[in-house]
Amino acid sequence: MHMADALLSPAVGGTMWAVTAGVAAYSIKKVQNELDEQKIPLMGVVGAFVFAAQMINFTIPGTGSSGHLGGGMLLAILLGPYAGFLTMASVLVIQALFFADGGLLALGSNIFNLGFYTCFIAYPLIYKLIIRKGYSTGRIFAGSLLGAIVGLQLGAFSVVLETLFSGITELPFSTFVLLMQPIHLAIGLVEGLVTAAVVAFIWKARPEIIEKAALGEKLGGIPIKKVLAGLAIVAIITGGVFSWFASTYPDGLEWSMLNTSGKEELEAPDGIHQTLASIQEKIAFLPDYSFKKVSTDAHEQKVSTDAPETEEAWPAVNTGTSVSGLVGGAMTLLLAAITGLIIRSIKKREKASAV
């Protein structure tokens, strides 16, 4: 559900940047009291896991579409809403800047759509409501499943509204929404099941992580090295190997656009859109999670253009994809951890100046 810049007007894109910045600033202020030496590396490792998981599109049977884990609900449950939102922002910033996944103008919208609804609406109003009578495998399963579905439904509807307010006439509201909501309901169901399985596993291994995240408390002296190591190993295997098995079908947003306008991608207008696209092209060293294609001479391009298209092989065993999964996960881990360290240093300076 990563929006491209062509779906947004500069006014809507800029507004969503401002709104998302406001939510991030609020999260930074609120998360200061719960960050400690344990939670910062947890932010990084869970962020790396979500980055890797988002690379794997799974086929939605009978639709010709695919979906991938959003991860917002998982981040909120394991880290709490504030650290979860900031970690989601880290994931999407790395994806947009270095892998050209989602536009730069649309970055604010993508962070808001994938992070805000899960962390600040679905998590407190659905998940916490279900588990308030006590933790059990059944309640965790129900809360994770329903929270992921509702969060993704709200995010998908937000995409439709943002395109509507941007005046994208190629995607009329009624048709677009009638395609976006059902397909993301199916995607949300799969995401909910995956989220429930991961959360249930961590709850059995180290329940304090989930319980303290819900209370907004520091992890303290809880030993979490085994959890960190387990998540790191899964992230490495997922990004380095499992990413080869991603579905080749268009994702839910692309599928909805294709069935609404006949195109999986819309052409971006000149001006700020092309400027940002040019900047992104220069920064992204692994676009579309693969190595950049080396330019060829005119004759080779002509031969390539005239040649019939061949069906993509599956699984797509690709060194560039593996490198992207490993490098992207490491960069996400680093950015999320640095974010946590910066927030802790801000808190320490505030305490020192108050004395």
N, C-alpha and C positions, 0 to 999 in steps of 0.2 A: 504494500500500500504506500510505496514511496512515490510521491507526486513529482512530476517533472515541471519545470518552470513554465512550459507552454500552457499549463492548466490554470495559471494564475495571472491576474493583472498586477502591475506594480503596486497599486494601492492596497489590494488584498494581501499580496505577499509581504509588503512592508508592515501592514497592520499586524499580521500574524507573527512577524519577527518581533515586533514590540510587545505583543501579548505574551509570547513565549519567554522573552527576556524578563518580563515582569514575574512570571511564574518561577523562572530559574532563580531570580534574586530572592523571592520569597522562600524558595526551597533552601537556598544557601543560609538564610537567616535562621530558619527553623531547624535545620539539620545539625547545627553547630553543637548542640547539647548531647547528641547521641553518637558523634564520631569519636572513635578511639583507635588505638593501634591495631585492633582486630578487625574493625569494620572497614577500614580503608582498603586493605588487600582484598577483602571480600567483595567490595564494590568492583575492583579491577577484574577479578577472576569471573564473577558473574557476568560482568559486561562483556568479557571476552567470549564466554559461553553463548550469550545472546547474539553477538556478532556472528559467530560460526553457525548458530542455529538458523539465523535469517538467510544464510546462503542456500539452505536446502528447501527448495520448493517441492511440495507433495501434490500429486495429482488429485483433483476432485472428480471422482468417477462420474461418467455420463455427461460431463459438461464441456470437456475440452479446455478446462481451466486448471489453475494450480494455486496454491497458497503457501505461505511460510509463517513460521512462528513470529509473532510481533514481539513478545517478550515483556511487555509492560507489566502485565499482571504478575509474572514470575519475579520481576525486579521489585515490585512493591511488596510482595509477600516476604521475600528474603531480606530486603534491605529497609523496608518502610517506604512510605510514599515520597518523602523528600529526597532521600539518597537514591531511590529508585528512579525518580524523574531525572535527576542529574546524570545518572548512569546511562539512561536511555538517550539523553542528549549527547553524551560522549560517543555512544555507538553510532548515532546518525551523523554526527559531525565528521567522524572518521570515514564513514561510508560516502558521504557527499564530496568531501575534499579529495580523497585519495583513490576512490573507486568509482566516482561519477555515478553513484547510485542515489537518485533523487537530486533535484536541482538546487542551486544555491539560493535562488529567490524563494523556492518552496521549502527551504530547510526549516524555517520557523513553523510552517504549517505541518510538516512531517513530524517534528518533535512534539508539537501540541497534539496532533491526531493520534499518535502512537503512545505518547507518554501521559498526557494530562487526564484523559478519560479513564484510563486504567488505574493510575496512581491516586487520583483525587476524587473519583466518582465510584468506579466499580469496586475498588479495594475497600474504602471505608463503608460504603453503603450496602454492599452485597457480601463480600468475603467476610469482613469483620462482624457483620450482623449474623451470619450463619454460624461462625465459630465462637460467638460470645458466650454460649452455654458450656463451652469446654472444647478442647481439642480431641478429635478422633479422626481416624482415617476417612470415615464416611463424610464428616463435616468438612474436612479439608478438601476432599474430592468434590463435593457439591459446591463449596465456595469458590474453588479454583475454576471449575467448569463454568459456572454461571457468570462469574466475574469476567473471565476471558471473553465469553460470548457477548456480554453486554458492552464491555469496553471496546471490542472490535466493531460492534454495530454502531456505536456512537461515533467512533473514528471514521467509519465508512460514510456515515451520513454527513459528517463534517466535511469530508472531501467533496461530496455533492454540493453542499451549501457554498463552499469556497469557490467552486467552479461557477455556480449560479451567480454569485455576487461579482465574479470576475467577468461576467458577460460572455462566457464561452458558449456561443449559440450552437456549435457543433455537438454539444452534449446537453440536449434539452432536459430539464429537471425531471419530468415525470418518467421518461424512458430510462434515464440514467439511474435514478433512485430505485426503480423497480428491478434493475439488474444488479446494482451494487449491494443492496441489502441481503437478498437471498444467497448470493454467492459468498458473501462474507459471513453469513450465518453458518454455512457449511465449513468455511475455513476456521471460524471461531470455535466450532465444535471440536475439530482436530486439535487446535491450539489448547483448548481447555483440557483435553485428555492428557496431552503432553505435559502441560503445566501441573496438573494434579499429580501425575506420576512422579515428576521431579520433586515437587514440594513434599509429597508423602515420603519419598525416600530420605530427604534431608531431615524431615521431622523425626523419623525413626532413628536416624544416625545422630542427630544433634538438635533436639527439639527447642533448645534455648534460643537458637538463631531466629526461628520463626516467632517464638513467643515474645522475645525482647524487641523484635522489629515492630510487632503490633503495638507494644507499649511505648515505643519511642525511647528505649533505654539503650545504654551502651552495652556492648557484649562483655566487657570486663575481662575476667581471666578465663573465659570459656575456651577450652582447647578446640580449635577449628582447623588445625593443620591437615587432618585427614580429609575434611570436607573440601578445603581449598585444593588439595592435591587431586582429589577425585574429579572435581569440576574442571580443573586445568587439563587433566588427561582427556576427559570427554571433549573439551573444546578443541584440543589439538587433533584428536581423531576425527571429529566432526568437520572441522575446517579443512583438514589436510586430505581426508579420504572420503568421508561420507558425502562431501560436496560434489563429488563426481556423479552421484546418483540423483541429483536434483532434476525435477520434472522439466521437460522442454516446453510444456504448454505455457501460454501467457498467464501471468498472475491475475488475481481477481479484478484489480483496477484495469489492467490492460485488456482483459477479456470483456469487461463491461464497456470500455471505450470502443472496442472493436465491434461489438454488437449494437452499439448506439450510433456510432459515426462511420463505421467501416474501416477505422484506422486504430492501430494499437498505440500510435504516437501522433500527436498533433504538431504541426510546424510552429516553432516559436517565432513571434514577430521580431522585427528589428528593434534596435534601441537597447534598453537595459537587459533584455533577455539575451541578446547576442553577445553583449559585453560580458555578462556573467558566464555564459557558455564558453566563451573564449578563455576566461580565467580558469574555469574548472578543467578545461581540456589541458591547460598547461600544468596544473597542479596534480591532476590524477595520473599517477604513474602505473596504476593497474586498473584501467577502465574496464567496467563490466567484469571485474574479478578475473582478469587475464592479462597477459603481457600485451603491450601496445603493438599493433601491427606495423611492420616495417613497410614504408612506402616503396612501390615498385615503379619501373619506367612505364611510359604510356602504352607500349605494345603489350606488356604483361597485364596491365590493367584492362586493356581491351579484350584480351583473351579471357581473363577472369570474368569480365562482365558478360561476355557472350556465352560462357559455359553454363550448362544447365545446373540449377541448384540441386545439391545432393542433400538427402535427409541427414540430420545430425545424428551422430552415433550416440548410443546410450548403453552403458554409462559413459559419460564424457571424461575419460581419463586424461587429465590435463595438468601439466606441471604448473602452468600459470594459475589455475584455480587453486591448487594446493598451496602455492606460495601466497596467494591472496588471503586464503583462510588463515594461514599461520601468521603472516605479517599483520593483517588486519586485526586479528585477535590480540596480538602483542601490543599493537598501537592503542587499541581500545583499553586494554588493561592499564597501560601506562598513563593514558589521558584520564581515566576514571580515578586512578590512584593519585595522580598529581592534583586533580580537582579536590579530592578529599584532604590532601596535605595542605593545600592553599587555604581551604576553609578552616582547618585546625589552626593554622598560623594566624589567620584573621581573629579567631576566637582568643588566642593567647595574647595578641596585641591589645585587644579590647579589654581583657582582664588586667593587663599590665598598666594600661592608661587609666583604668578606673581606680587603681590602688593609690 
